[in-house]
Amino acid sequence: MPFQSFPHLTPILFLVASNVFMTVAWYGHLKFKSTPLWIVVFASWGIALVEYWLAVPANRYGHAVYSAAKLKTIQEVITLLVFAGFSTLVLREPLGWNHAIGFSLICAGCWFVFQK
């Protein structure tokens, strides 16, 4: 398996890719508010299917080197980073100091998850 060469990095790369797709599926339709809801729901499902094709292998490969709790923690931090980028770059909604502090506290909590 080609992914076995980088067992710690492979799940992270897959989770980044899956989170990009999921963020687009969940929030991308906000740029198309005049499009009927049923159309954006089906489009979002299609995008989310790609996300699942990336997230499931990320967790399968990742569980060989990370616990499930660590995988979930990694996924949450990636989600925050991807969302922050999407929110500012695509939706043009700036994040303030309160968001930075809140996200930082979540990331600080991640430190505890990775402690023995």
N, CA, C and O atoms as CSV, one atom per row, in Angstrom:
chain,resi,resn,atom,element,x,y,z
A,1,MET,N,N,0.855,-1.182,0.000
A,1,MET,CA,C,0.000,0.000,0.000
A,1,MET,C,C,0.898,1.241,0.000
A,1,MET,O,O,1.776,1.361,0.855
A,2,PRO,N,N,0.693,2.165,-0.944
A,2,PRO,CA,C,1.573,3.334,-1.033
A,2,PRO,C,C,1.456,4.279,0.152
A,2,PRO,O,O,2.365,5.074,0.393
A,3,PHE,N,N,0.367,4.212,0.893
A,3,PHE,CA,C,0.166,5.138,2.009
A,3,PHE,C,C,0.927,4.718,3.258
A,3,PHE,O,O,1.034,5.494,4.207
A,4,GLN,N,N,1.458,3.499,3.268
A,4,GLN,CA,C,2.157,3.008,4.440
A,4,GLN,C,C,3.517,3.656,4.626
A,4,GLN,O,O,4.117,3.520,5.692
A,5,SER,N,N,4.016,4.351,3.626
A,5,SER,CA,C,5.315,5.014,3.731
A,5,SER,C,C,5.288,6.169,4.718
A,5,SER,O,O,6.312,6.490,5.321
A,6,PHE,N,N,4.140,6.793,4.890
A,6,PHE,CA,C,3.998,7.947,5.776
A,6,PHE,C,C,2.788,7.739,6.690
A,6,PHE,O,O,1.788,8.445,6.552
A,7,PRO,N,N,2.861,6.780,7.623
A,7,PRO,CA,C,1.668,6.414,8.390
A,7,PRO,C,C,1.108,7.528,9.263
A,7,PRO,O,O,-0.097,7.550,9.514
A,8,HIS,N,N,1.932,8.445,9.731
A,8,HIS,CA,C,1.422,9.534,10.573
A,8,HIS,C,C,0.882,10.698,9.739
A,8,HIS,O,O,0.000,11.430,10.188
A,9,LEU,N,N,1.402,10.864,8.550
A,9,LEU,CA,C,1.013,11.983,7.695
A,9,LEU,C,C,-0.192,11.663,6.811
A,9,LEU,O,O,-1.012,12.542,6.548
A,10,THR,N,N,-0.307,10.443,6.359
A,10,THR,CA,C,-1.388,10.053,5.447
A,10,THR,C,C,-2.777,10.408,5.982
A,10,THR,O,O,-3.556,11.023,5.254
A,11,PRO,N,N,-3.118,10.048,7.216
A,11,PRO,CA,C,-4.470,10.386,7.683
A,11,PRO,C,C,-4.690,11.890,7.783
A,11,PRO,O,O,-5.803,12.369,7.570
A,12,ILE,N,N,-3.656,12.626,8.101
A,12,ILE,CA,C,-3.790,14.083,8.191
A,12,ILE,C,C,-4.068,14.675,6.819
A,12,ILE,O,O,-4.927,15.546,6.685
A,13,LEU,N,N,-3.361,14.218,5.811
A,13,LEU,CA,C,-3.598,14.718,4.449
A,13,LEU,C,C,-5.006,14.363,3.969
A,13,LEU,O,O,-5.684,15.185,3.353
A,14,PHE,N,N,-5.436,13.144,4.252
A,14,PHE,CA,C,-6.789,12.738,3.880
A,14,PHE,C,C,-7.833,13.570,4.629
A,14,PHE,O,O,-8.851,13.956,4.054
A,15,LEU,N,N,-7.580,13.844,5.908
A,15,LEU,CA,C,-8.529,14.638,6.692
A,15,LEU,C,C,-8.586,16.084,6.207
A,15,LEU,O,O,-9.656,16.692,6.212
A,16,VAL,N,N,-7.465,16.637,5.794
A,16,VAL,CA,C,-7.480,17.991,5.229
A,16,VAL,C,C,-8.342,18.003,3.973
A,16,VAL,O,O,-9.211,18.861,3.820
A,17,ALA,N,N,-8.103,17.055,3.081
A,17,ALA,CA,C,-8.885,17.003,1.838
A,17,ALA,C,C,-10.364,16.784,2.134
A,17,ALA,O,O,-11.217,17.440,1.535
A,18,SER,N,N,-10.675,15.879,3.042
A,18,SER,CA,C,-12.081,15.616,3.342
A,18,SER,C,C,-12.749,16.839,3.960
A,18,SER,O,O,-13.915,17.119,3.678
A,19,ASN,N,N,-12.023,17.563,4.793
A,19,ASN,CA,C,-12.605,18.750,5.411
A,19,ASN,C,C,-12.830,19.878,4.416
A,19,ASN,O,O,-13.768,20.659,4.573
A,20,VAL,N,N,-12.005,19.973,3.415
A,20,VAL,CA,C,-12.245,20.967,2.370
A,20,VAL,C,C,-13.569,20.652,1.682
A,20,VAL,O,O,-14.395,21.542,1.482
A,21,PHE,N,N,-13.771,19.391,1.321
A,21,PHE,CA,C,-15.024,19.009,0.669
A,21,PHE,C,C,-16.227,19.214,1.587
A,21,PHE,O,O,-17.266,19.700,1.141
A,22,MET,N,N,-16.098,18.849,2.863
A,22,MET,CA,C,-17.232,18.985,3.765
A,22,MET,C,C,-17.556,20.455,4.029
A,22,MET,O,O,-18.726,20.826,4.125
A,23,THR,N,N,-16.550,21.267,4.141
A,23,THR,CA,C,-16.800,22.695,4.347
A,23,THR,C,C,-17.519,23.291,3.152
A,23,THR,O,O,-18.437,24.096,3.313
A,24,VAL,N,N,-17.109,22.903,1.961
A,24,VAL,CA,C,-17.798,23.368,0.750
A,24,VAL,C,C,-19.230,22.840,0.737
A,24,VAL,O,O,-20.154,23.570,0.377
A,25,ALA,N,N,-19.423,21.574,1.128
A,25,ALA,CA,C,-20.770,20.990,1.139
A,25,ALA,C,C,-21.671,21.715,2.136
A,25,ALA,O,O,-22.838,21.974,1.838
A,26,TRP,N,N,-21.149,22.042,3.303
A,26,TRP,CA,C,-21.973,22.645,4.348
A,26,TRP,C,C,-22.166,24.138,4.181
A,26,TRP,O,O,-23.225,24.662,4.524
A,27,TYR,N,N,-21.158,24.840,3.658
A,27,TYR,CA,C,-21.216,26.299,3.636
A,27,TYR,C,C,-21.129,26.918,2.242
A,27,TYR,O,O,-21.421,28.104,2.085
A,28,GLY,N,N,-20.740,26.158,1.241
A,28,GLY,CA,C,-20.594,26.703,-0.109
A,28,GLY,C,C,-21.880,27.242,-0.700
A,28,GLY,O,O,-21.862,28.201,-1.472
A,29,HIS,N,N,-22.996,26.628,-0.341
A,29,HIS,CA,C,-24.288,27.055,-0.882
A,29,HIS,C,C,-24.677,28.455,-0.403
A,29,HIS,O,O,-25.571,29.074,-0.980
A,30,LEU,N,N,-24.024,28.960,0.638
A,30,LEU,CA,C,-24.350,30.299,1.126
A,30,LEU,C,C,-24.013,31.376,0.092
A,30,LEU,O,O,-24.504,32.501,0.184
A,31,LYS,N,N,-23.189,31.038,-0.875
A,31,LYS,CA,C,-22.885,31.963,-1.974
A,31,LYS,C,C,-23.977,31.932,-3.049
A,31,LYS,O,O,-23.961,32.751,-3.968
A,32,PHE,N,N,-24.913,31.006,-2.941
A,32,PHE,CA,C,-25.950,30.816,-3.964
A,32,PHE,C,C,-27.328,30.842,-3.319
A,32,PHE,O,O,-28.099,29.892,-3.458
A,33,LYS,N,N,-27.634,31.904,-2.626
A,33,LYS,CA,C,-28.887,31.979,-1.864
A,33,LYS,C,C,-30.136,32.005,-2.730
A,33,LYS,O,O,-31.227,31.711,-2.242
A,34,SER,N,N,-29.998,32.351,-4.006
A,34,SER,CA,C,-31.177,32.365,-4.875
A,34,SER,C,C,-31.471,30.983,-5.475
A,34,SER,O,O,-32.532,30.773,-6.063
A,35,THR,N,N,-30.532,30.048,-5.326
A,35,THR,CA,C,-30.740,28.691,-5.821
A,35,THR,C,C,-31.710,27.967,-4.889
A,35,THR,O,O,-31.575,28.049,-3.668
A,36,PRO,N,N,-32.682,27.262,-5.456
A,36,PRO,CA,C,-33.641,26.549,-4.592
A,36,PRO,C,C,-32.944,25.599,-3.618
A,36,PRO,O,O,-31.934,24.972,-3.939
A,37,LEU,N,N,-33.511,25.518,-2.437
A,37,LEU,CA,C,-32.909,24.720,-1.371
A,37,LEU,C,C,-32.719,23.266,-1.764
A,37,LEU,O,O,-31.686,22.677,-1.445
A,38,TRP,N,N,-33.691,22.671,-2.448
A,38,TRP,CA,C,-33.576,21.264,-2.809
A,38,TRP,C,C,-32.383,21.016,-3.717
A,38,TRP,O,O,-31.766,19.953,-3.652
A,39,ILE,N,N,-32.055,21.981,-4.561
A,39,ILE,CA,C,-30.898,21.824,-5.459
A,39,ILE,C,C,-29.601,21.869,-4.655
A,39,ILE,O,O,-28.709,21.048,-4.872
A,40,VAL,N,N,-29.490,22.827,-3.723
A,40,VAL,CA,C,-28.244,22.914,-2.954
A,40,VAL,C,C,-28.105,21.727,-1.993
A,40,VAL,O,O,-26.989,21.315,-1.678
A,41,VAL,N,N,-29.225,21.181,-1.531
A,41,VAL,CA,C,-29.135,19.989,-0.669
A,41,VAL,C,C,-28.573,18.818,-1.464
A,41,VAL,O,O,-27.668,18.129,-0.993
A,42,PHE,N,N,-29.097,18.585,-2.659
A,42,PHE,CA,C,-28.578,17.483,-3.471
A,42,PHE,C,C,-27.125,17.726,-3.884
A,42,PHE,O,O,-26.319,16.796,-3.886
A,43,ALA,N,N,-26.794,18.950,-4.230
A,43,ALA,CA,C,-25.406,19.267,-4.574
A,43,ALA,C,C,-24.500,19.025,-3.371
A,43,ALA,O,O,-23.404,18.482,-3.513
A,44,SER,N,N,-24.956,19.426,-2.200
A,44,SER,CA,C,-24.165,19.222,-0.983
A,44,SER,C,C,-23.977,17.736,-0.699
A,44,SER,O,O,-22.896,17.322,-0.280
A,45,TRP,N,N,-25.005,16.932,-0.921
A,45,TRP,CA,C,-24.867,15.490,-0.726
A,45,TRP,C,C,-23.809,14.918,-1.660
A,45,TRP,O,O,-23.005,14.076,-1.260
A,46,GLY,N,N,-23.814,15.377,-2.895
A,46,GLY,CA,C,-22.809,14.896,-3.843
A,46,GLY,C,C,-21.399,15.248,-3.413
A,46,GLY,O,O,-20.483,14.433,-3.523
A,47,ILE,N,N,-21.230,16.465,-2.924
A,47,ILE,CA,C,-19.917,16.898,-2.443
A,47,ILE,C,C,-19.538,16.113,-1.186
A,47,ILE,O,O,-18.387,15.710,-1.021
A,48,ALA,N,N,-20.511,15.901,-0.309
A,48,ALA,CA,C,-20.248,15.168,0.930
A,48,ALA,C,C,-19.872,13.709,0.653
A,48,ALA,O,O,-19.139,13.102,1.434
A,49,LEU,N,N,-20.362,13.149,-0.437
A,49,LEU,CA,C,-19.983,11.778,-0.783
A,49,LEU,C,C,-18.472,11.690,-1.010
A,49,LEU,O,O,-17.824,10.740,-0.571
A,50,VAL,N,N,-17.926,12.682,-1.692
A,50,VAL,CA,C,-16.474,12.726,-1.896
A,50,VAL,C,C,-15.774,12.835,-0.546
A,50,VAL,O,O,-14.745,12.201,-0.314
A,51,GLU,N,N,-16.347,13.649,0.343
A,51,GLU,CA,C,-15.775,13.809,1.683
A,51,GLU,C,C,-15.705,12.473,2.405
A,51,GLU,O,O,-14.700,12.171,3.050
A,52,TYR,N,N,-16.753,11.672,2.307
A,52,TYR,CA,C,-16.758,10.365,2.956
A,52,TYR,C,C,-15.702,9.440,2.371
A,52,TYR,O,O,-15.080,8.664,3.096
A,53,TRP,N,N,-15.498,9.521,1.056
A,53,TRP,CA,C,-14.493,8.691,0.412
A,53,TRP,C,C,-13.086,9.051,0.879
A,53,TRP,O,O,-12.156,8.260,0.722
A,54,LEU,N,N,-12.932,10.232,1.447
A,54,LEU,CA,C,-11.634,10.643,1.991
A,54,LEU,C,C,-11.559,10.441,3.508
A,54,LEU,O,O,-10.517,10.040,4.026
A,55,ALA,N,N,-12.644,10.714,4.215
A,55,ALA,CA,C,-12.636,10.632,5.675
A,55,ALA,C,C,-12.543,9.193,6.178
A,55,ALA,O,O,-11.825,8.916,7.139
A,56,VAL,N,N,-13.253,8.293,5.544
A,56,VAL,CA,C,-13.233,6.899,5.999
A,56,VAL,C,C,-11.830,6.297,5.863
A,56,VAL,O,O,-11.344,5.689,6.816
A,57,PRO,N,N,-11.165,6.445,4.715
A,57,PRO,CA,C,-9.780,5.943,4.646
A,57,PRO,C,C,-8.839,6.679,5.610
A,57,PRO,O,O,-7.911,6.077,6.151
A,58,ALA,N,N,-9.077,7.967,5.822
A,58,ALA,CA,C,-8.237,8.707,6.776
A,58,ALA,C,C,-8.295,8.052,8.144
A,58,ALA,O,O,-7.268,7.869,8.798
A,59,ASN,N,N,-9.488,7.702,8.570
A,59,ASN,CA,C,-9.644,7.070,9.874
A,59,ASN,C,C,-9.151,5.626,9.877
A,59,ASN,O,O,-8.610,5.155,10.877
A,60,ARG,N,N,-9.334,4.934,8.776
A,60,ARG,CA,C,-8.855,3.550,8.689
A,60,ARG,C,C,-7.330,3.513,8.758
A,60,ARG,O,O,-6.760,2.763,9.550
A,61,TYR,N,N,-6.667,4.331,7.922
A,61,TYR,CA,C,-5.201,4.373,7.947
A,61,TYR,C,C,-4.696,4.980,9.260
A,61,TYR,O,O,-3.712,4.516,9.835
A,62,GLY,N,N,-5.383,6.015,9.717
A,62,GLY,CA,C,-4.942,6.720,10.911
A,62,GLY,C,C,-5.030,5.892,12.174
A,62,GLY,O,O,-4.224,6.064,13.088
A,63,HIS,N,N,-6.001,4.996,12.236
A,63,HIS,CA,C,-6.167,4.214,13.455
A,63,HIS,C,C,-5.017,3.239,13.670
A,63,HIS,O,O,-4.873,2.683,14.758
A,64,ALA,N,N,-4.207,3.031,12.653
A,64,ALA,CA,C,-3.014,2.191,12.807
A,64,ALA,C,C,-1.949,2.900,13.646
A,64,ALA,O,O,-1.091,2.247,14.240
A,65,VAL,N,N,-2.002,4.239,13.696
A,65,VAL,CA,C,-0.968,4.985,14.429
A,65,VAL,C,C,-1.529,5.951,15.471
A,65,VAL,O,O,-0.785,6.417,16.333
A,66,TYR,N,N,-2.817,6.261,15.411
A,66,TYR,CA,C,-3.458,7.167,16.364
A,66,TYR,C,C,-4.660,6.471,16.990
A,66,TYR,O,O,-5.280,5.608,16.369
A,67,SER,N,N,-4.982,6.849,18.211
A,67,SER,CA,C,-6.218,6.359,18.815
A,67,SER,C,C,-7.394,7.074,18.149
A,67,SER,O,O,-7.208,8.084,17.470
A,68,ALA,N,N,-8.584,6.556,18.342
A,68,ALA,CA,C,-9.781,7.196,17.782
A,68,ALA,C,C,-9.943,8.606,18.340
A,68,ALA,O,O,-10.321,9.521,17.608
A,69,ALA,N,N,-9.662,8.791,19.628
A,69,ALA,CA,C,-9.779,10.120,20.233
A,69,ALA,C,C,-8.776,11.099,19.620
A,69,ALA,O,O,-9.097,12.266,19.394
A,70,LYS,N,N,-7.578,10.624,19.356
A,70,LYS,CA,C,-6.580,11.501,18.718
A,70,LYS,C,C,-6.983,11.836,17.282
A,70,LYS,O,O,-6.814,12.973,16.840
A,71,LEU,N,N,-7.511,10.857,16.558
A,71,LEU,CA,C,-7.979,11.119,15.192
A,71,LEU,C,C,-9.082,12.173,15.190
A,71,LEU,O,O,-9.079,13.080,14.358
A,72,LYS,N,N,-10.013,12.051,16.115
A,72,LYS,CA,C,-11.107,13.022,16.196
A,72,LYS,C,C,-10.570,14.404,16.543
A,72,LYS,O,O,-11.042,15.406,16.006
A,73,THR,N,N,-9.604,14.462,17.421
A,73,THR,CA,C,-9.005,15.732,17.802
A,73,THR,C,C,-8.295,16.369,16.617
A,73,THR,O,O,-8.451,17.565,16.369
A,74,ILE,N,N,-7.522,15.586,15.890
A,74,ILE,CA,C,-6.845,16.085,14.691
A,74,ILE,C,C,-7.881,16.620,13.713
A,74,ILE,O,O,-7.707,17.694,13.137
A,75,GLN,N,N,-8.960,15.867,13.529
A,75,GLN,CA,C,-10.011,16.271,12.595
A,75,GLN,C,C,-10.637,17.595,13.009
A,75,GLN,O,O,-10.914,18.433,12.151
A,76,GLU,N,N,-10.862,17.800,14.277
A,76,GLU,CA,C,-11.483,19.046,14.741
A,76,GLU,C,C,-10.585,20.247,14.521
A,76,GLU,O,O,-11.062,21.315,14.135
A,77,VAL,N,N,-9.298,20.089,14.760
A,77,VAL,CA,C,-8.362,21.196,14.519
A,77,VAL,C,C,-8.302,21.509,13.026
A,77,VAL,O,O,-8.312,22.675,12.632
A,78,ILE,N,N,-8.239,20.477,12.205
A,78,ILE,CA,C,-8.235,20.688,10.751
A,78,ILE,C,C,-9.524,21.382,10.322
A,78,ILE,O,O,-9.495,22.297,9.498
A,79,THR,N,N,-10.653,20.949,10.880
A,79,THR,CA,C,-11.930,21.573,10.551
A,79,THR,C,C,-11.912,23.065,10.860
A,79,THR,O,O,-12.368,23.873,10.051
A,80,LEU,N,N,-11.394,23.430,12.013
A,80,LEU,CA,C,-11.320,24.855,12.374
A,80,LEU,C,C,-10.442,25.628,11.403
A,80,LEU,O,O,-10.800,26.729,10.983
A,81,LEU,N,N,-9.303,25.067,11.045
A,81,LEU,CA,C,-8.396,25.756,10.130
A,81,LEU,C,C,-9.013,25.908,8.738
A,81,LEU,O,O,-8.943,26.976,8.131
A,82,VAL,N,N,-9.616,24.829,8.244
A,82,VAL,CA,C,-10.248,24.883,6.921
A,82,VAL,C,C,-11.416,25.865,6.939
A,82,VAL,O,O,-11.576,26.669,6.021
A,83,PHE,N,N,-12.234,25.794,7.995
A,83,PHE,CA,C,-13.363,26.705,8.089
A,83,PHE,C,C,-12.906,28.157,8.166
A,83,PHE,O,O,-13.487,29.019,7.506
A,84,ALA,N,N,-11.886,28.440,8.951
A,84,ALA,CA,C,-11.385,29.812,9.069
A,84,ALA,C,C,-10.952,30.344,7.708
A,84,ALA,O,O,-11.265,31.479,7.348
A,85,GLY,N,N,-10.236,29.525,6.960
A,85,GLY,CA,C,-9.822,29.934,5.617
A,85,GLY,C,C,-11.002,30.131,4.692
A,85,GLY,O,O,-11.063,31.120,3.962
A,86,PHE,N,N,-11.939,29.201,4.713
A,86,PHE,CA,C,-13.118,29.280,3.845
A,86,PHE,C,C,-13.965,30.504,4.192
A,86,PHE,O,O,-14.431,31.223,3.308
A,87,SER,N,N,-14.152,30.726,5.473
A,87,SER,CA,C,-14.970,31.848,5.927
A,87,SER,C,C,-14.405,33.179,5.458
A,87,SER,O,O,-15.146,34.048,4.999
A,88,THR,N,N,-13.102,33.335,5.572
A,88,THR,CA,C,-12.493,34.615,5.195
A,88,THR,C,C,-12.279,34.734,3.692
A,88,THR,O,O,-12.530,35.794,3.120
A,89,LEU,N,N,-11.823,33.675,3.046
A,89,LEU,CA,C,-11.482,33.765,1.621
A,89,LEU,C,C,-12.687,33.631,0.690
A,89,LEU,O,O,-12.781,34.343,-0.310
A,90,VAL,N,N,-13.601,32.728,1.013
A,90,VAL,CA,C,-14.733,32.474,0.111
A,90,VAL,C,C,-15.961,33.289,0.516
A,90,VAL,O,O,-16.568,33.967,-0.313
A,91,LEU,N,N,-16.312,33.218,1.779
A,91,LEU,CA,C,-17.516,33.924,2.229
A,91,LEU,C,C,-17.258,35.397,2.542
A,91,LEU,O,O,-18.196,36.173,2.718
A,92,ARG,N,N,-15.985,35.774,2.609
A,92,ARG,CA,C,-15.606,37.168,2.913
A,92,ARG,C,C,-16.164,37.614,4.264
A,92,ARG,O,O,-16.556,38.768,4.436
A,93,GLU,N,N,-16.193,36.690,5.214
A,93,GLU,CA,C,-16.625,37.000,6.572
A,93,GLU,C,C,-15.393,36.970,7.469
A,93,GLU,O,O,-14.871,35.897,7.775
A,94,PRO,N,N,-14.934,38.124,7.884
A,94,PRO,CA,C,-13.701,38.152,8.683
A,94,PRO,C,C,-13.912,37.517,10.056
A,94,PRO,O,O,-15.002,37.558,10.626
A,95,LEU,N,N,-12.850,36.939,10.553
A,95,LEU,CA,C,-12.862,36.376,11.898
A,95,LEU,C,C,-12.194,37.385,12.830
A,95,LEU,O,O,-11.178,37.985,12.477
A,96,GLY,N,N,-12.757,37.568,14.002
A,96,GLY,CA,C,-12.233,38.547,14.938
A,96,GLY,C,C,-11.373,37.932,16.023
A,96,GLY,O,O,-11.079,36.737,16.011
A,97,TRP,N,N,-10.982,38.768,16.953
A,97,TRP,CA,C,-10.144,38.315,18.061
A,97,TRP,C,C,-10.862,37.270,18.904
A,97,TRP,O,O,-10.234,36.353,19.432
A,98,ASN,N,N,-12.186,37.412,19.030
A,98,ASN,CA,C,-12.938,36.439,19.829
A,98,ASN,C,C,-12.911,35.057,19.191
A,98,ASN,O,O,-12.865,34.046,19.893
A,99,HIS,N,N,-12.938,35.010,17.852
A,99,HIS,CA,C,-12.831,33.725,17.161
A,99,HIS,C,C,-11.439,33.136,17.385
A,99,HIS,O,O,-11.291,31.944,17.654
A,100,ALA,N,N,-10.431,33.983,17.269
A,100,ALA,CA,C,-9.049,33.520,17.459
A,100,ALA,C,C,-8.857,32.948,18.860
A,100,ALA,O,O,-8.216,31.910,19.025
A,101,ILE,N,N,-9.402,33.612,19.853
A,101,ILE,CA,C,-9.271,33.117,21.228
A,101,ILE,C,C,-10.032,31.801,21.393
A,101,ILE,O,O,-9.505,30.850,21.971
A,102,GLY,N,N,-11.260,31.742,20.892
A,102,GLY,CA,C,-12.048,30.513,20.996
A,102,GLY,C,C,-11.379,29.351,20.293
A,102,GLY,O,O,-11.296,28.256,20.849
A,103,PHE,N,N,-10.898,29.572,19.077
A,103,PHE,CA,C,-10.226,28.510,18.338
A,103,PHE,C,C,-8.938,28.100,19.050
A,103,PHE,O,O,-8.591,26.920,19.083
A,104,SER,N,N,-8.232,29.078,19.621
A,104,SER,CA,C,-6.989,28.777,20.343
A,104,SER,C,C,-7.259,27.921,21.575
A,104,SER,O,O,-6.486,27.016,21.893
A,105,LEU,N,N,-8.348,28.208,22.258
A,105,LEU,CA,C,-8.694,27.392,23.430
A,105,LEU,C,C,-9.018,25.956,23.027
A,105,LEU,O,O,-8.658,25.013,23.732
A,106,ILE,N,N,-9.687,25.793,21.910
A,106,ILE,CA,C,-9.973,24.446,21.413
A,106,ILE,C,C,-8.661,23.736,21.076
A,106,ILE,O,O,-8.477,22.567,21.412
A,107,CYS,N,N,-7.757,24.450,20.414
A,107,CYS,CA,C,-6.460,23.862,20.074
A,107,CYS,C,C,-5.651,23.541,21.324
A,107,CYS,O,O,-4.940,22.536,21.367
A,108,ALA,N,N,-5.758,24.389,22.336
A,108,ALA,CA,C,-5.065,24.110,23.595
A,108,ALA,C,C,-5.596,22.827,24.215
A,108,ALA,O,O,-4.832,22.044,24.780
A,109,GLY,N,N,-6.889,22.612,24.112
A,109,GLY,CA,C,-7.470,21.366,24.614
A,109,GLY,C,C,-6.897,20.156,23.898
A,109,GLY,O,O,-6.769,19.082,24.485
A,110,CYS,N,N,-6.557,20.329,22.644
A,110,CYS,CA,C,-5.978,19.233,21.874
A,110,CYS,C,C,-4.643,18.795,22.465
A,110,CYS,O,O,-4.294,17.615,22.422
A,111,TRP,N,N,-3.911,19.739,23.010
A,111,TRP,CA,C,-2.622,19.421,23.622
A,111,TRP,C,C,-2.823,18.357,24.694
A,111,TRP,O,O,-2.032,17.420,24.802
A,112,PHE,N,N,-3.884,18.502,25.488
A,112,PHE,CA,C,-4.138,17.553,26.565
A,112,PHE,C,C,-4.459,16.157,26.034
A,112,PHE,O,O,-4.083,15.157,26.645
A,113,VAL,N,N,-5.148,16.091,24.906
A,113,VAL,CA,C,-5.499,14.801,24.331
A,113,VAL,C,C,-4.240,14.015,23.946
A,113,VAL,O,O,-4.205,12.789,24.047
A,114,PHE,N,N,-3.217,14.737,23.506
A,114,PHE,CA,C,-2.004,14.069,23.054
A,114,PHE,C,C,-0.994,13.808,24.164
A,114,PHE,O,O,0.087,13.283,23.901
A,115,GLN,N,N,-1.327,14.164,25.388
A,115,GLN,CA,C,-0.456,13.890,26.535
A,115,GLN,C,C,-0.714,12.472,27.037
A,115,GLN,O,O,-1.824,11.954,26.921
A,116,LYS,N,N,0.304,11.863,27.585
A,116,LYS,CA,C,0.156,10.502,28.113
A,116,LYS,C,C,-0.293,10.529,29.541
A,116,LYS,O,O,-0.471,9.476,30.153
